[in-house]
Amino acid sequence: MSEYQSELIFGEIKHSFHIPFIPTAFQRLAETQDYLQHVWPALKFSLDTVGFLNSACYMADMAMDATEEVYEPIFSLASSETRELAQTIDLFHYVQPQILLILAALREALDRDSVGGAGSVESRTLTERESIHRNTEIGLEKGFKESGDIVGVLGVDKPPDLYQALAHFPKFLGPVWEEIKELQAYPEFRRRARALYYYSKSGSRFLASPLSANDLVLGKLGINANSISKIRECLEEELLQTATMMMHVEAMRLVIGINTREVVTK
């Protein structure tokens, strides 16, 4: 995929997810020649549907339900810092389940003739909330005080996008990470994150547009076995990390006093 094609698809990714940055998962997938160019049209169509968004919102509620059962915040934040922070947290709360569903569909597609096609094709319209997300300033910073600890605890190569964005709120990030890293060590918390991972894979059939991207299809595009193996590895890593970050961002919502649901009112 040429640099021009990459930039074009990256622009569409930001537009479709209503976010001002490119998630790391898509940057990694773009490293394989022609892969995103092949899968993106079907993904874009599904992303733009009401059914897809509803499925993602339901998963956000699942994550909040699970987090509330195992976590009660100790740290509280001064009210003077909450507005911009709350916008950043809301963006990740809203978009991470959508990313998870897309990654799950791509992972399932590797081992099937096709996935999706059973979802509603009704188009979604841009909401005020999504407009706010598009215009929220998000700076992803890899190197910050807690980055080494985050990488070590999570077993990743670099801090997830959520933590890179929150590096710009050090008074929040430091104390809340100290709580969440203890929560991350709790087996039930990790089990709930893995449940989201498996649920997203089963939900991939509800994409509006069928997606064909198995080894045979990718091979015909000239993507070799080694590259396909790297795609598989990337998707597995990013799926589990995104599911985990869904739990983390719900814990952060609780810290700033928000536990509202997207689908079910409690």
C-alpha positions as CSV (number, residue, x, y, z in Angstrom):
1,M,0.0,0.0,0.0
2,S,1.5,3.3,-1.0
3,E,1.9,6.2,1.4
4,Y,-0.9,8.0,-0.3
5,Q,-3.2,5.0,0.1
6,S,-2.2,4.7,3.7
7,E,-3.0,8.3,4.4
8,L,-6.3,8.0,2.6
9,I,-7.4,5.0,4.7
10,F,-6.1,6.5,7.9
11,G,-8.2,9.6,7.2
12,E,-11.3,7.4,6.7
13,I,-10.5,5.5,9.9
14,K,-10.5,8.7,11.9
15,H,-13.7,9.9,10.1
16,S,-15.5,6.6,10.7
17,F,-14.5,6.2,14.3
18,H,-15.0,10.0,14.9
19,I,-11.6,10.3,16.5
20,P,-8.6,12.7,16.0
21,F,-5.9,10.0,16.0
22,I,-5.0,6.6,14.4
23,P,-5.3,3.7,16.9
24,T,-2.1,1.7,17.2
25,A,-3.8,-1.5,16.0
26,F,-4.5,0.0,12.6
27,Q,-1.0,1.4,12.3
28,R,0.4,-2.1,12.9
29,L,-2.0,-3.7,10.4
30,A,-1.0,-1.1,7.8
31,E,2.6,-2.4,7.9
32,T,1.4,-5.4,5.8
33,Q,1.2,-4.4,2.2
34,D,-2.3,-4.4,0.8
35,Y,-4.0,-5.8,3.9
36,L,-5.9,-2.7,5.1
37,Q,-6.6,-1.7,1.6
38,H,-8.5,-5.1,1.1
39,V,-10.4,-5.3,4.4
40,W,-11.2,-1.6,5.0
41,P,-14.2,-1.1,2.5
42,A,-16.3,-3.8,4.3
43,L,-15.3,-2.6,7.7
44,K,-16.1,1.0,6.8
45,F,-19.6,0.1,5.6
46,S,-20.3,-1.8,8.9
47,L,-18.9,0.9,11.1
48,D,-21.3,3.4,9.6
49,T,-24.4,1.4,10.7
50,V,-26.7,1.8,13.7
51,G,-26.4,-1.9,14.5
52,F,-22.7,-1.9,14.8
53,L,-22.8,1.1,17.2
54,N,-25.5,-0.6,19.3
55,S,-23.4,-3.7,19.6
56,A,-20.4,-1.7,20.7
57,C,-22.4,0.3,23.2
58,Y,-23.8,-3.0,24.7
59,M,-20.2,-4.2,25.2
60,A,-19.3,-0.9,26.9
61,D,-22.1,-1.6,29.3
62,M,-20.8,-5.1,29.9
63,A,-17.4,-3.7,30.7
64,M,-18.9,-1.2,33.2
65,D,-21.1,-3.9,34.9
66,A,-18.0,-6.1,35.3
67,T,-15.8,-3.3,36.6
68,E,-18.3,-2.1,39.1
69,E,-18.5,-5.6,40.6
70,V,-14.8,-5.8,41.3
71,Y,-13.6,-2.2,41.8
72,E,-14.5,0.7,44.2
73,P,-12.3,3.7,43.7
74,I,-10.2,5.2,46.5
75,F,-8.6,8.0,44.6
76,S,-10.7,11.1,43.8
77,L,-9.8,13.9,41.5
78,A,-10.1,17.7,42.1
79,S,-13.1,19.0,40.2
80,S,-11.0,21.7,38.4
81,E,-9.3,19.0,36.3
82,T,-12.3,16.9,35.2
83,R,-13.7,18.6,32.1
84,E,-11.0,17.9,29.5
85,L,-10.1,14.6,31.2
86,A,-13.7,13.5,31.1
87,Q,-13.9,14.2,27.4
88,T,-10.7,12.1,26.8
89,I,-12.0,9.2,28.9
90,D,-15.4,9.4,27.2
91,L,-13.8,9.2,23.8
92,F,-12.0,6.0,24.7
93,H,-15.0,4.5,26.6
94,Y,-17.0,5.1,23.4
95,V,-14.5,4.0,20.7
96,Q,-12.7,1.1,22.3
97,P,-15.6,-1.3,22.0
98,Q,-16.0,-0.4,18.3
99,I,-12.3,-1.1,17.7
100,L,-12.6,-4.4,19.6
101,L,-15.5,-5.5,17.3
102,I,-13.5,-4.6,14.2
103,L,-10.4,-6.4,15.4
104,A,-12.5,-9.4,16.4
105,A,-14.1,-9.6,12.9
106,L,-10.6,-9.4,11.3
107,R,-9.3,-12.2,13.6
108,E,-12.4,-14.4,12.8
109,A,-12.0,-13.7,9.1
110,L,-8.6,-15.3,9.1
111,D,-10.1,-18.8,9.8
112,R,-13.5,-18.6,8.0
113,D,-14.7,-18.3,4.4
114,S,-16.3,-15.0,5.5
115,V,-17.7,-13.2,8.6
116,G,-20.5,-10.7,9.0
117,G,-23.5,-10.0,6.8
118,A,-26.1,-10.6,9.5
119,G,-26.2,-7.0,10.9
120,S,-28.6,-4.1,10.2
121,V,-27.6,-1.9,7.3
122,E,-29.3,1.2,8.7
123,S,-26.9,4.1,8.6
124,R,-25.9,6.0,11.7
125,T,-25.8,9.7,11.8
126,L,-23.1,11.9,13.4
127,T,-24.1,12.9,16.9
128,E,-23.0,15.9,19.0
129,R,-21.1,13.6,21.2
130,E,-19.1,12.2,18.3
131,S,-18.5,15.7,17.0
132,I,-17.0,16.5,20.4
133,H,-14.8,13.4,20.2
134,R,-13.5,14.4,16.7
135,N,-12.5,17.8,18.1
136,T,-11.0,16.6,21.3
137,E,-7.2,17.2,21.4
138,I,-5.5,13.8,21.8
139,G,-1.8,13.7,22.1
140,L,-0.3,10.2,22.3
141,E,2.9,10.4,24.4
142,K,5.0,7.2,24.7
143,G,7.5,8.4,27.2
144,F,6.2,9.5,30.6
145,K,6.8,8.8,34.3
146,E,4.5,5.7,34.5
147,S,5.2,4.3,31.1
148,G,7.8,1.7,32.2
149,D,5.6,0.4,35.0
150,I,2.6,0.2,32.7
151,V,4.6,-1.7,30.0
152,G,5.9,-4.1,32.7
153,V,2.6,-4.8,34.4
154,L,0.6,-5.2,31.2
155,G,3.4,-7.1,29.4
156,V,3.3,-4.9,26.3
157,D,5.9,-3.2,24.1
158,K,4.6,0.3,24.7
159,P,1.8,1.9,26.8
160,P,-1.6,1.5,25.2
161,D,-3.2,4.5,23.4
162,L,-5.4,5.1,26.5
163,Y,-2.5,5.7,28.7
164,Q,-0.5,7.6,26.2
165,A,-3.5,10.0,25.9
166,L,-3.8,10.3,29.7
167,A,-0.1,11.2,30.1
168,H,-1.3,14.8,29.6
169,F,-3.2,14.5,32.9
170,P,-0.3,13.5,35.3
171,K,-2.2,14.4,38.4
172,F,-4.8,11.9,37.4
173,L,-2.7,9.3,35.7
174,G,-0.2,8.7,38.6
175,P,-2.7,8.0,41.4
176,V,-5.3,6.1,39.2
177,W,-2.6,3.9,37.7
178,E,-1.5,2.9,41.2
179,E,-5.0,1.6,41.9
180,I,-5.6,0.1,38.5
181,K,-2.4,-1.9,38.4
182,E,-3.5,-3.5,41.7
183,L,-6.8,-4.3,40.0
184,Q,-5.0,-5.7,37.0
185,A,-3.4,-8.3,39.3
186,Y,-6.9,-9.5,40.4
187,P,-7.8,-12.7,38.5
188,E,-11.5,-11.9,38.3
189,F,-10.7,-8.6,36.7
190,R,-8.5,-10.3,34.0
191,R,-11.2,-12.9,33.5
192,R,-13.8,-10.3,32.8
193,A,-11.6,-8.7,30.2
194,R,-11.1,-12.0,28.5
195,A,-14.8,-12.5,28.5
196,L,-15.2,-9.3,26.4
197,Y,-12.5,-10.6,24.1
198,Y,-14.5,-13.8,23.4
199,Y,-17.8,-12.0,23.2
200,S,-16.5,-9.7,20.6
201,K,-15.4,-12.6,18.4
202,S,-18.8,-14.2,18.6
203,G,-20.4,-10.8,17.7
204,S,-18.4,-10.4,14.5
205,R,-21.2,-12.2,12.6
206,F,-23.4,-9.1,13.1
207,L,-21.3,-6.9,10.9
208,A,-23.5,-5.4,8.2
209,S,-21.1,-6.2,5.3
210,P,-19.6,-9.7,4.8
211,L,-15.8,-9.7,5.1
212,S,-13.6,-12.3,3.4
213,A,-10.0,-12.2,4.5
214,N,-8.7,-15.7,5.2
215,D,-5.3,-17.2,4.4
216,L,-6.4,-18.1,0.8
217,V,-7.9,-14.7,0.0
218,L,-4.9,-12.9,1.4
219,G,-2.5,-15.2,-0.4
220,K,-4.2,-14.3,-3.7
221,L,-3.4,-10.7,-2.9
222,G,0.3,-11.6,-2.6
223,I,0.4,-11.5,1.2
224,N,2.8,-14.3,2.1
225,A,2.5,-16.8,5.0
226,N,5.0,-14.9,7.2
227,S,3.0,-11.7,6.8
228,I,-0.3,-13.5,7.5
229,S,1.3,-14.9,10.7
230,K,2.2,-11.3,11.8
231,I,-1.3,-10.1,11.1
232,R,-2.7,-13.0,13.3
233,E,-0.2,-12.2,16.1
234,C,-1.1,-8.5,15.9
235,L,-4.8,-9.1,16.1
236,E,-4.5,-11.5,19.0
237,E,-2.4,-9.0,20.9
238,E,-4.5,-6.0,20.1
239,L,-7.8,-7.8,20.8
240,L,-6.7,-8.8,24.3
241,Q,-5.2,-5.4,25.0
242,T,-8.3,-3.5,23.8
243,A,-10.6,-5.7,25.9
244,T,-8.3,-5.0,28.9
245,M,-8.3,-1.3,28.2
246,M,-12.1,-1.3,28.1
247,M,-12.1,-2.5,31.7
248,H,-9.4,0.1,32.6
249,V,-11.4,3.0,31.1
250,E,-14.5,2.0,33.0
251,A,-12.5,2.0,36.2
252,M,-11.4,5.6,35.3
253,R,-15.0,6.6,34.7
254,L,-15.9,5.4,38.2
255,V,-13.0,7.5,39.6
256,I,-14.4,10.7,38.1
257,G,-17.9,9.8,39.3
258,I,-19.5,8.4,36.1
259,N,-21.2,5.0,35.9
260,T,-23.9,5.7,33.3
261,R,-24.7,3.0,30.7
262,E,-25.1,3.4,27.0
263,V,-28.0,0.9,26.5
264,V,-29.5,0.0,29.8
265,T,-30.3,2.6,32.4
266,K,-29.5,1.6,36.0
